Amino acid sequence: MERRGGFGGGRSFGSKPGGFGGRPGGGYGNRPSGVFRGRPSERGRGGSDPEMDRRLRFLKKARERTSQALRSRDVMLAQISRTVEELESVANLMSEKLEEMYSLYFPELKTNEKRGYIAVVLNLDKENPNPASISKFVGQGKAEDICERAKTSSGGELKAKDVEKIRELAREIESVYVLMDSYEEYTNELAKEVCPNIEHIVGGKLAGKLISLAGSLRKLSIMPASTIQVLGAEKALFKHLKNKKGIAPPKHGVIFQYPAISQSPKKVRGKIARALAAKLSIAAKADSETKRFIAPLLKQNLEARIRQVLSAKGKKNEAAGSL
């Protein structure tokens, strides 16, 4: 009696002609090319794949647009602006370390500017102080005061090699400032080329920061004035949105660096910031779309508005003083 199935005699599993279940072509390894599970591929039948063609066209267009965006001058302006900010941050950190080190040698040294401090470190001989060696950096009066302090300094006696290492750091910091000056000059040139209207109103440095924060000149041009007003103050804005009752909304962002805002009384800064943001919105549209130079008129109207705000503030103060 013939045994079927199992591990004994008889026909074994898959022994039917044609492989599993009698299918022609044998098992998976013998399956003819071009046959796949699910929807058959049209490419396997000798034709083109419409889905693949669409993807290739999409990738080609994406590459072209990316290349075009990277070639735009406003992207370069944004990158240069960010580089200036980072160089400034690096120079400040290194200057703090320089002051910490040099204070071991001359703790009485104080200057109004970091670059003046660096110049004194590089040019002053503490053992034989001479005002002429540093007067062109800090002024004659300040130079004489520093030299008098050097004669009675309570600083420690450092080896010549120690002082030279401190001066080596000072030279590196000065090189960073020189590079930063070069980049700031290039920022002004680029801003006049990319966004002449914005540059004419607020200067190249602030114009570069605005485009950097927005992402591009095009993005800045489609922003409402209220958004331009608070660009750079996102953290303060988010804090206000989380606690609207306890935290007031920011009145200005990076445009606070505009002198007419930063040098004005606090109570009128918001009004001046709104006026400036409105003019910047118009200027950005002109730079991005129409390419018309309308900055002189915009600046004239802005200055008139600022005078109006400040005069109204002065009249209120006079009225309050007469009570």
C-alpha positions in Angstrom: 0.0 0.0 0.0 1.4 3.3 -1.1 1.9 5.9 1.6 1.0 9.5 0.7 2.5 12.4 2.4 4.7 12.3 5.5 8.4 11.7 5.6 8.3 8.1 4.5 7.9 6.6 1.1 5.6 7.8 -1.6 5.5 11.2 -3.3 7.2 14.0 -1.3 6.0 17.5 -0.7 6.3 19.6 -3.9 7.1 16.7 -6.1 4.3 17.4 -8.6 5.4 18.4 -12.0 5.9 22.1 -12.2 6.8 22.7 -8.6 4.4 24.0 -5.8 0.8 23.2 -6.5 1.6 22.2 -10.1 2.4 25.8 -11.2 4.4 26.0 -14.4 7.9 27.4 -14.1 8.9 25.7 -10.8 9.5 27.5 -7.5 10.3 31.2 -6.8 13.8 30.8 -8.1 12.5 29.7 -11.5 9.9 32.4 -11.9 10.1 34.2 -15.2 11.6 37.8 -15.2 9.1 40.6 -15.3 6.6 38.8 -13.0 6.0 40.5 -9.6 3.5 40.3 -6.9 0.8 43.0 -6.9 0.5 45.4 -9.8 2.8 44.4 -12.7 5.4 46.9 -13.8 4.9 48.5 -17.1 8.6 48.9 -17.5 8.9 45.0 -17.4 6.6 44.9 -20.5 9.0 47.1 -22.5 7.2 50.5 -22.0 8.1 53.6 -19.9 7.0 54.0 -16.3 4.8 57.1 -16.0 5.2 57.3 -12.2 9.0 57.1 -12.5 9.0 59.7 -15.3 7.0 62.1 -13.1 9.5 61.6 -10.2 12.5 62.3 -12.4 10.9 65.5 -13.8 10.1 66.6 -10.2 13.6 65.9 -9.0 15.0 67.8 -12.0 12.8 70.8 -11.3 13.7 70.7 -7.6 17.4 70.8 -8.4 16.9 73.7 -10.8 15.0 75.7 -8.3 17.5 74.9 -5.5 20.4 76.0 -7.7 18.5 79.2 -8.7 17.8 80.0 -5.0 21.4 79.4 -4.0 22.6 81.7 -6.8 20.4 84.6 -5.6 22.3 87.5 -4.1 20.0 87.9 -1.2 21.0 84.5 0.1 24.7 85.6 0.0 23.7 88.8 1.9 22.0 86.7 4.6 25.0 84.5 4.9 27.5 87.4 5.2 25.2 89.0 7.8 25.2 85.9 9.9 28.9 85.6 9.6 29.4 89.1 10.9 27.2 88.3 13.9 29.2 85.1 14.6 32.5 86.9 14.3 31.3 89.6 16.7 30.3 86.9 19.2 33.7 85.2 18.9 35.6 88.5 19.3 33.6 89.3 22.4 34.3 86.0 24.0 38.0 86.1 23.2 38.2 89.7 24.5 36.7 88.7 27.8 39.4 86.0 28.1 42.1 88.5 27.2 40.9 90.9 30.0 40.9 88.1 32.5 44.5 87.1 31.6 45.9 90.7 31.3 44.3 91.7 34.6 46.9 89.4 36.3 49.5 91.7 35.0 47.7 95.1 34.9 44.3 95.0 36.7 43.9 98.8 36.7 43.7 99.0 32.9 40.2 100.1 31.8 39.1 101.3 28.4 35.8 102.3 26.8 36.2 100.0 23.8 37.5 96.4 23.4 39.7 97.3 20.5 41.2 100.1 22.5 42.0 97.6 25.2 43.6 95.3 22.7 45.7 98.2 21.3 47.0 99.0 24.8 47.9 95.3 25.5 49.9 95.2 22.2 51.7 98.5 22.4 52.1 99.5 26.1 55.4 98.6 27.9 54.2 98.5 31.5 57.8 98.7 32.9 58.5 101.9 30.9 55.1 103.4 30.1 55.0 106.0 27.3 51.7 107.8 26.5 52.9 108.3 22.9 52.8 104.6 22.2 49.0 104.3 22.8 47.6 107.9 22.5 46.5 107.3 18.9 44.3 104.4 20.0 42.7 105.8 23.2 43.4 109.5 23.1 46.1 111.6 24.8 44.3 112.2 28.1 43.4 108.5 28.5 46.9 107.4 27.5 48.4 109.6 30.2 46.0 108.2 32.8 46.8 104.6 31.8 50.6 105.3 32.1 50.2 106.8 35.5 48.2 103.7 36.6 50.9 101.4 35.2 53.5 103.0 37.3 51.6 102.1 40.5 50.0 98.9 39.3 49.3 96.2 41.9 49.5 93.5 39.2 51.8 90.5 39.5 55.2 90.2 37.9 54.9 87.9 34.9 57.7 86.4 32.8 58.4 87.9 29.4 57.1 84.7 27.8 53.8 85.0 29.7 53.3 88.5 28.5 54.1 87.5 24.9 51.5 84.7 25.1 48.9 87.2 26.2 49.8 89.5 23.3 49.6 86.6 20.9 46.0 86.2 21.9 45.4 90.0 21.5 46.8 89.8 17.9 44.4 87.0 17.1 41.5 89.0 18.4 42.6 92.0 16.4 42.7 89.8 13.2 39.1 88.8 13.9 38.0 92.4 14.2 39.8 93.2 10.9 38.0 90.4 9.2 34.7 91.5 10.7 35.3 95.1 9.4 35.9 93.7 5.9 32.7 91.6 6.0 30.7 94.6 7.3 32.0 96.7 4.4 31.0 93.9 2.0 27.6 93.7 3.6 26.9 97.3 2.8 28.0 96.8 -0.8 25.7 93.7 -1.2 22.8 95.5 0.5 23.0 98.4 -2.0 22.9 95.8 -4.8 20.2 93.5 -3.4 17.9 95.8 -1.5 18.8 99.5 -2.2 15.5 100.8 -0.8 15.9 99.0 2.6 19.6 99.9 2.7 18.9 103.6 2.2 16.4 103.6 5.1 18.2 101.5 7.7 21.7 100.9 6.4 23.3 97.7 5.1 24.0 96.0 8.4 20.3 96.1 9.6 19.1 95.3 6.1 21.2 92.2 6.0 19.9 91.1 9.4 16.3 91.6 8.3 16.8 89.4 5.2 18.7 86.9 7.2 15.9 86.6 9.7 13.2 86.4 7.0 15.1 83.9 5.0 15.2 85.8 1.7 14.2 89.1 0.2 11.1 87.5 -1.4 9.9 86.2 2.0 10.5 89.6 3.6 8.5 91.3 0.9 5.4 89.2 1.5 5.5 89.7 5.3 3.0 92.2 6.8 4.4 95.2 8.6 3.4 93.8 12.0 5.6 90.7 11.4 8.6 92.8 10.3 8.2 94.9 13.4 8.9 92.0 15.7 11.4 90.0 13.6 14.1 88.8 15.9 11.9 88.9 19.0 10.3 85.5 18.5 11.2 84.3 22.1 9.5 87.3 23.6 6.5 86.9 21.3 6.1 83.2 22.3 6.3 84.0 25.9 3.5 86.6 25.4 1.3 84.0 23.5 1.7 81.6 26.4 0.8 84.1 29.0 -1.1 87.0 27.4 -2.3 88.4 30.7 1.1 88.4 32.5 3.5 89.3 29.7 3.2 92.2 27.3 3.8 91.6 23.6 7.1 92.9 22.2 7.1 96.3 20.5 10.1 95.7 18.3 12.6 93.1 17.3 15.9 93.6 15.5 14.7 97.0 14.2 15.4 98.3 17.7 19.0 98.9 16.4 17.6 101.7 14.3 18.9 104.8 16.1 15.6 106.7 16.1 14.1 103.8 18.1 16.9 102.9 20.5 17.6 106.6 21.3 14.0 107.6 21.8 12.0 107.5 25.1 10.5 104.1 25.9 6.9 105.3 25.6 7.2 106.3 21.9 9.4 103.4 20.7 6.4 101.3 19.8 4.9 104.0 17.5 8.2 104.7 15.8 8.8 100.9 15.3 5.3 100.6 13.7 6.1 103.5 11.4 9.5 102.1 10.4 8.1 98.6 9.8 5.4 100.0 7.5 8.0 101.8 5.4 10.3 98.7 5.4 7.4 96.6 4.1 6.9 98.9 1.2 10.6 99.1 0.5 10.9 95.3 0.5 8.2 95.0 -2.1 9.9 97.6 -4.3 13.2 95.8 -4.0 11.7 92.4 -4.7 9.1 93.1 -7.3 9.0 96.5 -9.0 12.7 97.3 -8.7 11.9 101.0 -8.3 14.0 103.2 -6.1 11.5 105.0 -3.9 13.6 105.1 -0.7 14.1 108.9 -0.5 10.4 109.5 -0.4 9.8 106.7 2.2 12.6 108.0 4.4 11.3 111.6 4.2 7.8 110.4 5.3 9.3 108.3 8.0 11.3 111.2 9.4 8.3 113.4 9.4 6.3 110.8 11.3 9.1 110.4 13.9 9.2 114.2 14.4 5.4 114.2 14.8 5.6 111.4 17.5 8.4 113.1 19.4 6.7 116.5 19.3 3.4 115.0 20.6 5.4 113.4 23.4 7.0 116.8 24.2 3.6 118.5 24.3 2.3 115.9 26.7 5.3 116.4 29.0 4.7 120.2 29.0 1.0 119.7 29.8 1.8 117.4 32.6 4.4 119.8 34.0 2.0 122.7 34.0 -0.5 120.9 36.2 
